[in-house]
Amino acid sequence: MNRNLIILAMIVFIDMAGIGLIMPVMPSLIQGLTGEGIDRAAEYGGWLLFSYALMQFLFAPVIGGLSDRFGRRPVLLITLAVLGVDYAVMAWAPTLAWLFFGRIVSGIMGASWAAANSCIADSIEPDKRGAAFGLLGGAGATGFVIGPAIGGVIGQYGDRLPFFAAMLMCFLGVVLGLAWFKESLPEEKRRRFDLFRANPFGSIIQMSKVPLVIGLLCAIFFMQLASQSQIAVWAYYGTASFGWSPLVIGITIAFYGLLLAFAQGFLSGWSIRRFGAVRTASVSLCFAVPSFLILAFAPNTAVVVAGMIIGSLAGMCFPAMQQLMTQRIPENAQGELQGSIASMISLTSIPGPPIMTGVFAVYADATGLFLPGAPFVLSAVLMVVAVAILTTTLHRHARA
């Protein structure tokens, strides 16, 4: 296997583990800073995710464009280093306002995965990129296995400790990258930085010139909007529905990360080789719909686990879609493509968390119907739309 790919996977693993570390303590940290109950804490958490996502939406094309101009290595390592400093700021944050500031900076620096995915397009043959994207996605998912598990354990001894651990993880990633990661984009394949194209709307306009790509980007929009329920309300949903502690929250997130790592890192590559990228993408995404409905009405944690297992199979879809898209885009615009994907994902994260946490707050308070899983019902509907767009696009524009 390409050594660069291994190091890149390690960096992505560390980056995602840092993000996962802080997830189990966010409910208790926000409650401690505000003095509010779990329903209001969930709403604050939604707006924190909104701030993070807005910055990712605005800056992902910038990061992707800069990596097309200056190379993947410097952009990836600088953003990871600044992210480490930002975790230190959030560990110190004495007020909710400082926590918001920290999440804004995290959103800007978190757009670096556009540069990471561009490395795959730089150095992997087109028909093998799906497996490589799957490996990278699996590394990130594995980070969610380790990160939340550690965060859940050490979070029992203080809400701030996971932030310091995340900081150390980021700095470790920078050291590994400086020592072993080699630049994947040669000078002759770089293009000048264009401010018009290096913005979310300019880059998406460029991608709209390729029917397959814009169709898949639209499917990604609804896929990720549906997934915002898991990102935004998982900790609050578990606390309200089943009385989960930070440790149990961390374990469940870690377990789902393990499932995604297996689906993306191993099953996706096998499935693409066996059935092709088109069939893998269209069939695997269908598993997300029943998964969300199971989560919505689960009577206990065991049923939640069953829903997670079914839903993880949908993780094979994204690597297959990435392979199909990179095959249609020129080599000197792969960073722009990844920036567009990142922007589309971030665009869903702007309205998604407030919507999902708002729905949760309505159905998790002391009045009316008590259904903390209500956001997952909305997600199931959105995922049906995503499946329809995906299958239509692939039928019209992709070869089986």
C-alpha positions in Angstrom: 0.0 0.0 0.0 1.1 3.6 -0.7 3.0 4.9 2.3 1.5 8.3 1.8 -2.0 6.8 2.0 -1.1 5.1 5.3 0.2 8.4 6.8 -2.7 10.3 5.5 -5.1 7.8 7.0 -3.3 8.2 10.3 -3.6 12.0 10.2 -7.3 11.8 9.4 -7.7 9.3 12.2 -6.1 11.7 14.7 -8.1 14.6 13.4 -11.4 12.8 13.7 -10.5 11.3 17.1 -10.0 14.8 18.3 -13.4 15.8 17.2 -15.0 12.7 18.7 -13.2 13.2 22.1 -15.4 16.2 23.0 -18.8 14.9 21.9 -19.7 12.9 25.1 -19.1 16.0 27.4 -20.9 18.6 25.4 -24.3 18.2 27.2 -22.8 18.5 30.7 -20.4 21.3 29.6 -23.2 23.4 28.1 -25.4 22.8 31.1 -22.6 23.8 33.4 -21.9 27.0 31.5 -25.5 28.0 31.1 -27.3 26.5 34.1 -30.0 25.3 31.7 -31.8 21.9 31.4 -31.1 19.2 28.8 -33.7 20.6 26.3 -32.2 24.1 26.3 -28.7 22.7 26.3 -29.5 20.7 23.2 -30.6 24.0 21.5 -27.4 25.7 22.4 -25.5 22.6 21.1 -27.4 23.0 17.8 -26.3 26.6 17.4 -22.7 25.6 18.3 -22.8 23.1 15.4 -24.4 25.8 13.2 -21.4 28.1 13.8 -19.0 25.3 13.0 -20.8 24.3 9.9 -21.2 27.8 8.6 -17.5 28.3 8.7 -16.9 25.0 7.0 -19.3 25.9 4.3 -17.5 29.2 3.6 -14.0 28.0 3.9 -13.9 24.5 2.5 -13.6 25.8 -1.1 -10.9 28.2 0.1 -8.9 25.3 1.7 -9.5 23.1 -1.4 -8.4 26.0 -3.7 -5.3 26.7 -1.7 -4.3 23.1 -1.8 -4.6 23.2 -5.6 -2.3 26.2 -5.6 0.3 25.5 -2.8 0.0 21.7 -2.4 -1.8 19.4 -0.1 0.9 19.0 2.6 1.3 22.6 3.9 -2.4 23.2 3.9 -3.2 20.0 5.7 -0.6 20.4 8.4 -1.2 24.1 9.0 -4.9 23.6 9.5 -4.3 20.6 11.8 -1.8 22.7 13.9 -4.2 25.6 14.3 -7.0 23.2 15.2 -4.8 21.9 18.1 -4.4 25.5 19.4 -8.1 26.0 19.1 -8.9 23.0 21.3 -6.7 24.5 24.0 -8.8 27.7 23.8 -12.0 25.7 24.2 -10.6 23.8 27.1 -10.1 27.2 28.9 -13.3 28.8 27.7 -15.0 30.4 30.8 -18.2 31.3 29.0 -20.5 30.1 26.3 -19.3 32.9 24.1 -15.8 31.7 24.2 -17.0 28.2 23.3 -18.8 29.6 20.3 -15.5 31.4 19.3 -13.7 28.1 19.5 -16.2 26.3 17.4 -16.0 29.0 14.7 -12.2 28.5 14.4 -12.7 24.7 14.4 -15.1 25.0 11.5 -12.5 27.0 9.5 -9.7 24.6 10.2 -11.9 21.5 10.0 -12.4 22.2 6.2 -9.0 20.5 5.7 -10.5 17.2 4.8 -10.9 18.6 1.3 -7.1 18.7 1.0 -6.9 15.2 2.5 -9.4 13.7 0.0 -7.6 15.5 -2.9 -4.5 13.5 -2.1 -6.4 10.4 -3.1 -7.3 11.8 -6.5 -3.7 13.0 -7.0 -2.0 9.6 -6.5 -4.5 6.7 -7.0 -5.7 5.3 -10.3 -9.3 6.3 -11.1 -10.8 2.8 -10.9 -9.2 2.2 -7.5 -10.1 5.5 -5.8 -13.3 4.2 -4.3 -11.4 1.7 -2.1 -8.9 4.4 -1.2 -11.7 6.9 -0.2 -13.2 4.1 1.8 -9.9 3.5 3.6 -9.7 7.2 4.4 -13.4 7.3 5.5 -12.7 4.1 7.6 -9.8 5.8 9.3 -12.0 8.8 10.2 -14.7 6.5 11.5 -12.1 4.6 13.5 -11.2 7.9 15.1 -14.8 8.1 16.2 -14.3 4.7 17.9 -11.3 5.8 19.9 -12.2 9.5 20.4 -15.7 9.2 22.0 -14.6 6.1 24.0 -11.7 8.0 25.5 -13.7 11.2 25.9 -16.5 9.3 27.7 -14.0 7.8 30.2 -11.9 10.9 30.9 -15.0 13.2 30.7 -16.1 11.6 34.0 -13.2 13.4 35.7 -13.8 16.8 34.1 -15.7 18.4 31.2 -12.5 20.1 30.0 -10.1 17.2 29.9 -11.2 15.8 26.5 -10.4 19.2 24.9 -6.8 18.9 26.1 -6.6 15.3 24.8 -7.9 16.5 21.5 -5.2 19.2 21.4 -2.5 16.6 21.9 -3.9 14.3 19.2 -3.8 17.2 16.7 -0.2 18.1 17.5 0.7 14.4 17.2 -0.8 14.4 13.7 1.3 17.4 12.8 4.5 15.7 13.9 3.7 12.6 12.0 2.9 14.6 8.9 6.1 16.6 9.1 8.1 13.5 9.5 6.6 11.2 6.8 3.9 12.8 4.7 5.1 13.6 1.2 3.5 16.2 -1.1 1.1 14.5 -3.6 0.5 17.4 -6.1 3.5 18.2 -8.3 4.2 21.7 -9.3 3.2 21.2 -12.9 -0.3 20.2 -12.0 -1.1 23.1 -9.7 -3.3 25.9 -10.7 -3.6 29.5 -9.7 -5.8 30.5 -6.8 -9.1 32.0 -8.1 -11.1 33.8 -5.5 -14.3 33.6 -7.6 -14.0 29.8 -7.7 -12.7 29.5 -4.2 -16.1 30.2 -2.6 -18.9 27.7 -2.0 -21.2 29.1 -4.7 -18.4 29.5 -7.3 -17.1 26.0 -6.8 -20.6 24.5 -6.9 -21.3 26.4 -10.1 -18.1 24.9 -11.7 -19.3 21.4 -10.7 -22.7 22.1 -12.1 -21.2 21.9 -15.6 -20.9 18.1 -15.0 -24.4 16.5 -14.8 -23.3 13.4 -12.8 -21.4 15.5 -10.3 -24.1 18.1 -9.6 -26.7 15.3 -9.3 -24.6 13.4 -6.8 -23.9 16.7 -4.9 -27.7 17.2 -4.6 -28.0 13.6 -3.2 -25.2 14.3 -0.7 -27.1 17.4 0.4 -30.2 15.4 1.5 -28.0 12.5 2.8 -26.1 14.8 5.1 -29.1 16.9 6.1 -30.7 13.6 7.3 -27.5 12.7 9.1 -27.6 15.9 11.1 -30.0 14.2 13.5 -27.3 11.8 14.6 -24.7 14.5 14.9 -26.8 17.1 16.6 -29.0 15.2 19.1 -27.4 11.8 19.7 -26.0 12.7 23.2 -29.2 14.5 24.2 -31.4 11.8 22.7 -29.6 9.1 24.7 -29.7 11.1 27.9 -33.4 11.9 27.6 -34.6 8.5 26.4 -32.5 6.0 28.3 -30.5 8.0 30.9 -27.2 7.5 29.2 -24.1 8.7 31.1 -21.1 10.4 29.2 -19.5 6.9 29.3 -22.4 5.2 27.5 -22.7 8.1 25.1 -19.0 7.6 24.2 -19.4 3.9 23.9 -22.4 4.1 21.5 -20.6 6.7 19.3 -17.5 4.6 19.3 -19.5 1.5 18.4 -21.1 3.3 15.5 -17.7 4.6 14.4 -16.4 1.0 14.4 -19.3 -0.1 12.2 -18.7 2.7 9.8 -15.0 2.0 9.7 -15.7 -1.6 8.7 -18.3 -0.5 6.1 -16.2 2.2 4.6 -12.7 0.8 5.1 -13.4 -2.8 4.0 -17.0 -3.5 2.7 -17.0 -0.5 0.3 -13.8 -1.6 -1.5 -15.0 -5.2 -1.8 -18.4 -4.1 -3.0 -17.1 -1.7 -5.6 -14.8 -4.4 -7.0 -17.6 -7.0 -6.9 -20.7 -5.1 -8.0 -19.3 -1.7 -9.3 -19.5 1.8 -7.9 -23.0 2.5 -9.3 -24.7 -0.5 -7.8 -22.8 -0.1 -4.5 -23.9 3.5 -4.1 -27.6 3.0 -5.0 -28.2 -0.2 -2.9 -26.3 0.7 0.2 -28.0 4.0 0.8 -31.4 2.3 1.0 -30.4 0.8 4.4 -30.4 4.3 6.0 -34.2 4.7 5.8 -35.2 1.7 8.1 -32.3 2.5 10.3 -33.6 6.0 11.1 -37.1 4.7 11.8 -35.7 2.1 14.2 -33.8 4.8 16.1 -36.9 7.0 16.2 -39.1 4.4 18.0 -36.5 2.3 19.8 -37.8 1.2 23.3 -34.3 0.4 24.7 -30.6 0.6 24.0 -30.5 -2.9 22.5 -32.9 -1.8 19.7 -30.8 1.3 19.1 -27.8 -0.9 18.5 -29.7 -2.9 15.9 -30.6 0.3 14.1 -27.0 1.4 14.1 -25.9 -1.9 12.6 -28.4 -1.6 9.8 -27.6 2.1 9.2 -23.8 1.5 9.0 -24.3 -0.3 5.7 -25.2 3.0 4.1 -21.6 4.0 4.8 -20.6 2.2 1.6 -22.4 4.8 -0.5 -20.1 7.8 -0.1 -16.8 6.2 -1.2 -18.5 4.9 -4.3 -20.0 8.3 -5.1 -16.6 9.9 -4.6 -15.0 7.5 -7.1 -17.6 8.3 -9.7 -17.2 12.0 -9.2 -13.4 12.1 -9.3 -13.4 10.3 -12.6 -15.3 13.2 -14.3 -13.1 16.0 -13.0 -9.7 17.2 -14.3 -6.6 16.4 -12.2 -5.9 20.1 -11.5 -9.4 20.6 -10.0 -9.7 17.7 -7.6 -9.2 20.0 -4.7 -12.0 22.2 -6.0 -14.2 19.1 -6.3 -13.5 18.0 -2.7 -14.1 21.6 -1.5 -17.5 21.5 -3.3 -18.3 18.2 -1.5 -17.2 19.7 1.8 -19.3 22.8 1.2 -22.4 20.8 0.3 -22.0 18.8 3.5 -21.3 22.0 5.5 -24.3 23.7 3.9 -26.6 21.0 5.5 -24.9 21.6 8.8 -26.0 25.2 8.9 -29.8 24.7 9.2 -29.5 21.0 10.2 -28.5 21.3 13.9 -31.0 24.0 14.8 -33.8 22.2 13.0 -32.9 18.8 14.6 -32.3 20.2 18.1 -35.5 22.3 17.8 -37.6 19.2 16.9 -35.9 17.4 19.8 -36.7 20.2 22.2 -40.4 20.2 21.3 -40.7 16.5 21.9 -38.4 16.1 24.8 -39.9 18.7 27.2 -42.5 18.1 29.9 -45.5 19.0 27.8 -47.2 17.2 24.9 -46.0 14.0 23.2 -42.7 12.7 24.6 -40.7 11.4 21.6 -37.0 12.3 21.8 -36.5 10.2 18.6 -38.7 12.6 16.5 -35.7 14.1 14.6 -35.0 10.6 13.2 -38.5 10.5 11.7 -37.6 13.7 9.8 -34.3 12.1 8.8 -36.0 9.0 7.3 -38.1 11.3 5.1 -35.1 13.3 3.9 -33.2 10.0 3.2 -36.0 8.8 1.0 -35.5 12.0 -1.1 -31.7 11.4 -1.2 -32.3 7.8 -2.5 -34.6 9.1 -5.2 -32.2 11.7 -6.4 -29.2 9.3 -6.3 -30.9 6.5 -8.3 -32.3 8.9 -10.9 -28.9 10.5 -11.4 -27.0 7.3 -11.7 -29.6 5.9 -14.1 -29.3 8.9 -16.4 -25.6 9.7 -16.3 -23.5 6.8 -15.0 -22.3 3.6 -16.5 -23.0 0.4 -14.5 
